[in-house]
C-alpha cells in the first residue's frame, strides 16, 4: 500500500510521559496510519521533521469502552509509533 508522507503520520501524541521521554532520551510518539509499517514511518519522520531516526517501535492501541448517557460504545482502535531520534537532535512539536 502506497501512502504519502503526510498520510502516514496523523498527529503527535502529547502526554506527560512522552514529554519526559523526549527531553531525556529523544523519544517521540505519533498516531500513525493503521497500515503503515516501520520503514514508512521512519521515512516520513525523517523527511517531515528533518531528523535522523535510529529506532521505531509500533503498537496497535485498542479502543476503550465508553458510555454516552445510557448507550455503550467503543472508541476507535489506532496505531501508535514510538520514534527514537539521534542524540542531540530535537523535534519541535508545538509549532
N, C-alpha and C positions, 0 to 999 in steps of 0.2 A: 504494500500500500504506500503510495507516494503522498506524503504530507508536506506542506510548505513549512518553513521555519516558524512562522507565526501561528500555524495550526498546532504544532507540536506542543509549545509552551502556552498554556492558557492563562495562568496567573501565578504570582508568587504566593506562597503560604507564609504568613507572618504570625508567629506565636512567640511567647516568651522564651520557650526552649530553643527554638530555631534562632532567635536573635542572639542568645548567649553562644550558641554553637558557631554562628557566623563570625562573631567577634573573636572567639577563641581559636577555632580550627579552620575557618574558611568554608563552612558548610552552609548551603542554601537549599531551601525546599521550594518546589514548584508543583502546581497542579498541571498535569500533562494529559494529552490525548490518550484515551484508553488503549489504543492500538499502536502507540509509539514505542519503539524499542530503545535500548540504551545508546546505541550508535546515533540514532536520530536525535535523541535528547542532548547528547554531548555536542553534536554538530550545531544544533540550534543555540545552545547556551554560548558556545564559543563565538559564533557569528553575531548574535544579537548583542551580547554584553562585552565582546572583545576581551575575553579572558582565556586562560588555558585550564581545561578541565582535567583533573587527574583521576577521578573516580565518580561513578554514577551508580546509585542504589535505587531500585524501584520497588514499590509495593502497591498492591491493589487494596484500597481502603473501602470496606463495605459501608453501605448506608446505615443510618440509625433509625430505629423505630421511634416515631414521634406521634403525638396526638394533637389534632386541631379540633377543639371543642370535644365532641364525643366520637369523632371519626379517627381511627388509627391509620397511619400511613408511614411510608418509608422514604427517607431522603435518598437521593441518587448515589449509586456507587461511583467512585472516582479513583484515579491513579495518581500517586504521589511519587516524585523523584527527589531524592536527596543527592545534591551535586556538591562534590568537593573540588575546590579550585586550587591552583598553585599558590604556594605560600608567598605572601607579600602582595597578592592581588586582591581586589575588592569589587563587589557589585553594589551599585547604589540603587536599591530597590525603591526608595521613596520618590524618586523623580520619574 
